[in-house]
Amino acid sequence: MSGYPDPVTQLPDPGPTGGERHPSIVDRIAASTTPRVPFSVEFYPPRDEAAEERLWRAASVFSELGAAFVSVTYGAGGSTRDRTVKVVERVVRETDLLPIAHLTAVGHTVAELREMIQLYADVGVSNILALRGDPPGDPLGDWTPHPDGLHYAEELVRLIHEVGDFHVGVASFPEGHYRARDLDHDTEVLTTKLRAGAEYSITQMFWDVEHYLRLRDRVAAVDAEQAAKPIIPGLMPVTSLRQVRRMVELSGCELPAGLSERLRRAAGDGPEENRAAVREVGIGFATQLCERLIAEGVPCLHFNTLNFSRATHEVLTNLSMVPSTGVGAARS
Ligand SMILES: Cc1cc2nc3c(=O)[nH]c(=O)nc-3n(C[C@H](O)[C@H](O)[C@H](O)COP(=O)(O)OP(=O)(O)OC[C@H]3O[C@@H](n4cnc5c(N)ncnc54)[C@H](O)[C@@H]3O)c2cc1C
């Protein structure tokens, strides 16, 4: 997903690490005991105290629900570096959630990337999602690598393995990366990243199951060995039309015409969209998409939560994946 936020200056004290190496994401999802299918969530580093409180409330709900892992995004060019580290460090120290720290190459020298990877190791992180990142300013603009940096995520996968003992994942794109020459090249890029040592991929969000299935087929056709690695679908239950339009714009993915029209009708013509009606459509649609993905045997469902738990909780409830004791209902 694009649109990764903004700058801070001070690095937190990493403190003692003292922990053991975390399990890999692949092992964790294989060992998950969540009903039906494992699920996981994405957080972004909060900007203020209120957002931070919301994040930790959501983390507590997802922990009770048995999330297989939580991934924490990294702002373009290191703009959330300190906050990303702070969040993953707190996840390690204070929760039983398994963190993945995202890392992007954009705007960094190789030396800075090495330092950042070491910092993750110091705070006890074993799982990193290796990403190229987008050009700062205009995420869909032309890509210019840092003169002393890396060109592509594949090189970052190799660098992470060079620096330490990590489990590495990468991004995949059911509709193709917006800058990919064509879908064949996009598939080649993904399999190259997997061959470089990535153990799984997490997809860009999508709303049409066919995009995911075609990606899976393309990888299988190109490289049967790499096709055995999990392709974890990235999902976002829509709760705001304005917000999802912005997401779609920033990521270059597509909102199917039928869904777009239903959301538009639900939003109404007033100055403020009818959020309750939009939510109902969005959550119903996400539930159906998840049902279809479960039927297709996906390894895990990964929810972009925007640090809220309620929408994901509702989808999981609809999927009968929430214990009947009603964990976390209506908390955030
Ligand atoms: C699950 C997920 C999480 C994300 N998290 C973050 C985040 O935390 N922070 C953030 O800033 N962004 C994040 N992003 C966005 C991501 O950084 C952008 O989509 C970025 O444009 C591509 O990153 P990548 O790692 O796929 O790059 P790459 O795999 O390097 O691909 C980037 C482009 O280069 C092309 N390419 C790759 N290798 C070659 C080659 N050898 N020769 C020619 N062309 C090549 C590809 O076709 C593609 O067009 C995330 C995306 C996803 C799907």
The ligand as an SDF file (V2000), in Angstrom:
LIG
                    3D

 53 58  0  0  0  0  0  0  0  0999 V2000
    2.1460   -5.6480    1.3000 C   0  0  0  0  0  0  0  0  0  0  0  0
    2.7690   -4.3140    0.9640 C   0  0  0  0  0  0  0  0  0  0  0  0
    3.3390   -3.5500    1.9750 C   0  0  0  0  0  0  0  0  0  0  0  0
    3.9120   -2.3140    1.6880 C   0  0  0  0  0  0  0  0  0  0  0  0
    4.4640   -1.5750    2.7130 N   0  0  0  0  0  0  0  0  0  0  0  0
    5.0600   -0.3970    2.4560 C   0  0  0  0  0  0  0  0  0  0  0  0
    5.6620    0.3700    3.4980 C   0  0  0  0  0  0  0  0  0  0  0  0
    5.6610   -0.0170    4.6620 O   0  0  0  0  0  0  0  0  0  0  0  0
    6.2370    1.5530    3.1750 N   0  0  0  0  0  0  0  0  0  0  0  0
    6.2520    2.0340    1.8840 C   0  0  0  0  0  0  0  0  0  0  0  0
    6.7860    3.1220    1.6570 O   0  0  0  0  0  0  0  0  0  0  0  0
    5.7110    1.3150    0.8570 N   0  0  0  0  0  0  0  0  0  0  0  0
    5.1100    0.1230    1.1170 C   0  0  0  0  0  0  0  0  0  0  0  0
    4.5440   -0.6030    0.0880 N   0  0  0  0  0  0  0  0  0  0  0  0
    4.5250   -0.0300   -1.2610 C   0  0  0  0  0  0  0  0  0  0  0  0
    5.7570   -0.4480   -2.0910 C   0  0  0  0  0  0  0  0  0  0  0  0
    6.9150    0.0960   -1.5280 O   0  0  0  0  0  0  0  0  0  0  0  0
    5.5120    0.0680   -3.5070 C   0  0  0  0  0  0  0  0  0  0  0  0
    4.4390   -0.6030   -4.1000 O   0  0  0  0  0  0  0  0  0  0  0  0
    6.7080    0.0720   -4.4350 C   0  0  0  0  0  0  0  0  0  0  0  0
    6.3610    0.8140   -5.6130 O   0  0  0  0  0  0  0  0  0  0  0  0
    7.1480   -1.3060   -4.9200 C   0  0  0  0  0  0  0  0  0  0  0  0
    7.8300   -1.9510   -3.9620 O   0  0  0  0  0  0  0  0  0  0  0  0
    8.4090   -3.4380   -4.2290 P   0  0  0  0  0  0  0  0  0  0  0  0
    9.0580   -3.8340   -2.9690 O   0  0  0  0  0  0  0  0  0  0  0  0
    7.3910   -4.3060   -4.8100 O   0  0  0  0  0  0  0  0  0  0  0  0
    9.5220   -3.0850   -5.3510 O   0  0  0  0  0  0  0  0  0  0  0  0
   10.2610   -3.9640   -6.4690 P   0  0  0  0  0  0  0  0  0  0  0  0
    9.9740   -5.4080   -6.3220 O   0  0  0  0  0  0  0  0  0  0  0  0
   11.6750   -3.5100   -6.4450 O   0  0  0  0  0  0  0  0  0  0  0  0
    9.5500   -3.4700   -7.8030 O   0  0  0  0  0  0  0  0  0  0  0  0
    9.4310   -2.0770   -8.0670 C   0  0  0  0  0  0  0  0  0  0  0  0
    9.3250   -1.8440   -9.5680 C   0  0  0  0  0  0  0  0  0  0  0  0
   10.5540   -2.1630  -10.1950 O   0  0  0  0  0  0  0  0  0  0  0  0
   10.3840   -3.1730  -11.1760 C   0  0  0  0  0  0  0  0  0  0  0  0
   11.5500   -4.0590  -11.0640 N   0  0  0  0  0  0  0  0  0  0  0  0
   11.9030   -4.7930   -9.9870 C   0  0  0  0  0  0  0  0  0  0  0  0
   13.0470   -5.4600  -10.2300 N   0  0  0  0  0  0  0  0  0  0  0  0
   13.4140   -5.1310  -11.5000 C   0  0  0  0  0  0  0  0  0  0  0  0
   14.5150   -5.4680  -12.3210 C   0  0  0  0  0  0  0  0  0  0  0  0
   15.4720   -6.3100  -11.9160 N   0  0  0  0  0  0  0  0  0  0  0  0
   14.5860   -4.9180  -13.5700 N   0  0  0  0  0  0  0  0  0  0  0  0
   13.6420   -4.0490  -14.0170 C   0  0  0  0  0  0  0  0  0  0  0  0
   12.5630   -3.6900  -13.2660 N   0  0  0  0  0  0  0  0  0  0  0  0
   12.4660   -4.2300  -12.0320 C   0  0  0  0  0  0  0  0  0  0  0  0
    9.0680   -3.8720  -10.8250 C   0  0  0  0  0  0  0  0  0  0  0  0
    8.4150   -4.4080  -11.9550 O   0  0  0  0  0  0  0  0  0  0  0  0
    8.2720   -2.7270  -10.2480 C   0  0  0  0  0  0  0  0  0  0  0  0
    7.6740   -1.9770  -11.2930 O   0  0  0  0  0  0  0  0  0  0  0  0
    3.9310   -1.8380    0.3530 C   0  0  0  0  0  0  0  0  0  0  0  0
    3.3520   -2.6050   -0.6710 C   0  0  0  0  0  0  0  0  0  0  0  0
    2.7780   -3.8320   -0.3700 C   0  0  0  0  0  0  0  0  0  0  0  0
    2.1340   -4.6300   -1.4760 C   0  0  0  0  0  0  0  0  0  0  0  0
  1  2  1  0
  2  3  1  0
  2 52  2  0
  3  4  2  0
  4  5  1  0
  4 50  1  0
  5  6  2  0
  6  7  1  0
  6 13  1  0
  7  8  2  0
  7  9  1  0
  9 10  1  0
 10 11  2  0
 10 12  1  0
 12 13  2  0
 13 14  1  0
 14 15  1  0
 14 50  1  0
 15 16  1  0
 16 17  1  0
 16 18  1  0
 18 19  1  0
 18 20  1  0
 20 21  1  0
 20 22  1  0
 22 23  1  0
 23 24  1  0
 24 25  2  0
 24 26  1  0
 24 27  1  0
 27 28  1  0
 28 29  2  0
 28 30  1  0
 28 31  1  0
 31 32  1  0
 32 33  1  0
 33 34  1  0
 33 48  1  0
 34 35  1  0
 35 36  1  0
 35 46  1  0
 36 37  1  0
 36 45  1  0
 37 38  2  0
 38 39  1  0
 39 40  1  0
 39 45  2  0
 40 41  1  0
 40 42  2  0
 42 43  1  0
 43 44  2  0
 44 45  1  0
 46 47  1  0
 46 48  1  0
 48 49  1  0
 50 51  2  0
 51 52  1  0
 52 53  1  0
M  END
$$$$
